[in-house]
Amino acid sequence: KGFLMVSATPLTRSSHHAGEDFAKLRAARAAKQGS
């Protein structure tokens, strides 16, 4: 159904870093929402 979030940093070209970047983005987003 599409993507909820796309990580488009230079490091995300390798899937090895993609999961790591996504975890950081998700954590940062959760912190902003105060959850």
N, C-alpha and C positions, 0 to 999 in steps of 0.2 A: 504493500500500500504506500510505498514511498519511504523516505527517510525522515525521522523526527529531528535529527541533528546531523550535520556534516562537518567533519573535522578537515579543515583545508589549510593546515600549516605546512611549511616546507618539509618537515620531518614525516608527514603522513604518507609520503610516497611509498614507504615500506610498510607492509602490514604489521611488521614487528612493533613499530612505534604507534600504530593506529589505536590499538587497544589501550595503551598507556595514555595517549593524548585524550582519548575518550573518557577515561576514568578521571583525569584531571578536570576536563571540561564539565563533566557531570557533577563532580564535587564542588566546583566553583559555582555552578548554577544553583545547586542545592543550598549553598551558603548564602547566595543572594536572596533566595526565596525564604530564607530563615527556617528551613526544615532541618 
